[in-house]
Amino acid sequence: MRTRLTNLAPLLLCVSAALAETTQPGIDPQLLKSLGAIDAKVAQVKDLTATFEQKKFSPLLKKPLVSKGTIYARNNAMLWDTTSPEPTRMRIDGSSLQIYYVVQKRVEQYPIKGKLAAMAANPLPRLDSLLEQFDIAADPAPQPADSKPTLHLLLTPKHDELKQYVKEVHVAIDPASGLADHFQILDPDGERTEITFSNQKADTGISDDTLKLNAPAGTETVQPLGPVQ
């Protein structure tokens, strides 16, 4: 379950968060100003679609696990439609995480509570919400050369509830669009997940049907961690 919940980090950060024009202790004022400028663009985003490639690195594996697909986000829901190496659909909203394994004809449902619930409730989170959960700074780690101006951030969880799943998050944001191009998520067990987004499109008119699991009748549904409210 740790691995699945680690996936919440990119879900919460697919676009940079909004910001009220106030000072924030512990954040460089110039960085805060840059985030505020980005917010002026993303504050108007109603929905988001992007293709993704995820690479999961583990000390136990010689090669990374690679998956590809499309992500859809609108209002308080987000769906990861993975097509490779095998089809799965993962839906997250403010109360639950659901994974539909197409080949196995099985849906797993997990409740999301506490700070995870507060953040997952909005896939386009406000910066003041992120600041409550993370320390945010300019990323000091070496970065590959970018073909366009990019804002590199380092996010470190403040609370033990999130520290169980995420050690730190490195994110690269395109200031022109306000959308994230790349994430690197490190967890306490030494695993690393890299997610690269491309073909980002905002406000395409995503429907409720697009965000559904669309599991057919007869699909087995299980709740390994207890009932989902």
N, C-alpha and C positions, 0 to 999 in steps of 0.2 A: 504493500500500500504506500510505503514511503516514495517509491519511484513514481507512482501515478500522481501523488499529490505534488511532487516536485514539478510536474507539468503545469501547475497553477501559476508559477512565476511568469512565464511568457504570456499567459492568458491575461494576467493583470497588467502587463506592461506593453501591450501591442502598440499603443500610442503613448506619447508623453502625457503626463497628467496636467490638469488645469491648476492655476495658481491665483490666489487672491494677492493683491499688491501689498504684502506685508513683509517684514523682515523675518527670517527664520534662523534661529540660533544654530550654529554649527555648519552652515552652508555658505560657501563663498558668495558674496553679493553679486559678482559678475555671472556666476553660474546660475544663480537665482533669476537674474535678469534674462539670461538666455532661455531658461525654461519658461519664463513668463511670455517671451516672444513666440515660442513654439505653441504655447497654449492658445494664443489668439487664433491659430490656424485649426488646431484639433478640437477646440470647444464646439465647433459647428458640425463635427462629424456625427452623422446619424447611424451609419452602418459601415462595416469594413469587410472587404474580401481580399485574400492574398493566398498565393501558393507558398508552401514551405518545404524545407528539407531539414530533417532532424537527424543528428548524429549523436549517439549515446556511447560514451567511452567508459569502460569499467576496467579496474585492475585485473579482473578475472577473465577478460576477453582480449584476444590478440588483435581483433579488428573491431571497429565500431559497428553498432547496430544502426542501420540507416533506414529511415522511413520518409515517405513523401506524400503530399496531398494538398488539400485546400482548407483554409480556415475561414469561417464566417462569424461575424459578430454584430449584434444589434441589441440595443437597450440592455437588459440584464442577462443576456444569454450569449453563449459562444459555442460553436460546433467545429471540431477538428475532424475532417473527413479524410482519413488516411487510405490511400489506394495501393501503396507499396510498402513493405513486401507482401502484406495481405490486407484485405479490406477491414477496417474498423471505423466506427464513428463514436466520438467522445463528445458528450454535451455537458456543459457546465453552466449552472445558474447560481442564484444566491443561496440555494438550499441543498443542492445535490450535484454529484458528479456521476454520470451514467456512461458506460462503455458498452457498445454493441459490437460483439464479435460475429461478423457476418457468416463466416464459414461454419463456426461452431453453433450458430443460431442461439446465442446466449447473450443476455444483457446483465451486467453487474451494476448495481446502484450503491452509491456511498453517500452518507450525509456529510455536509460541510457545515462546521460549527465554529463559533468563536471568531477570532480574527480572520481566519481563512474565509468564513462566510461573509464578513463585512467587506472584504476585498473582492471576492469572487462575484459579489452581487452586481458589480458594474465592470464589464470588460474594457470600458474606456474610463479608467479611474481618475479622480481628481488628485492633483499633486498633494493637497493638504492631507488626503487619506494615505498616500504613499509615505509622506513624511512622518506620519504617525507610526508607521510600521518599519520603515527603513531609514538608515543613515545614508544620505546621497552625497556623492562627491564626484569630482572629475576622476576618470579612471587613470591611475598612475601606471598601469601595466603597458608594456610595449604593444602597439597596435600595427596591423598590416597597413600598407599604403592604401589610401582610399582614392577612388576616382572622382569623388565629390566631397565637399565639406561635410564632415560628420561630427556629431557630438557624442563623445564616449563617456559613459557614466558607470560608476561602481555603486551598487546597492548592497548594504549589509543589514540583515534583519536585526531589529532591536529587541524582540521578545522571544522567550524560550519556545513559545508555541510554533513560531515560524522557523526558529533555528533547528528544530527537529528535522526539517525537510530541506532547508536551504542554508548553505554557508555564506554564499555571496553570489551576486548576479552582475555580469558585465553586459552592458547594452550599448548598441550603436544606433543613434537616431539621426535621421535625415532632417536637418533644421528646415529645409524648404517645404517639406510636407508634414513634418511632425510625427512621421511614422517610423517605427523601429525597423531597421534592416537586419539586425543580427543580435542574438542573445547567446551568452555562455553562462550556464548555471552550474555551480559547484555545490555538491551536497556533502554532509558530514562524513559519509562513508568513502569519500574519495572518487565518486563517480562524477563525470562531467557530461553535460548535455549541451550541444550547440544547435541552435535553430537559426536558419537563414530564411528571411522572407523575400519574396519577389512578386512582381505584378500586383502591388498593392493598389486597390481601388476603393475609394470612399463614395458613399451615398449612391449605390447602384440600385437601391430599392429592394433589399433582402426581405423575403416574406417569412411569415411564421413557419410555413411548411419547410423552407430551406433549413431551418434550425431544429427540425425534428429528427429523431433517430430513424424513424420509418422502419422499425422492426416488424416483420409480418406476423400475422396471427400464428400462435403455436410456438413462438420464440420463448425459451426458458428465461425467467427473470429471477435473479437472486440478490439478496442484500447481505453481504458477508459481515458487515459491521453493525447490523441492526436496521430497524425501520427508517425509511426516509420520510420526513414529514411532508 
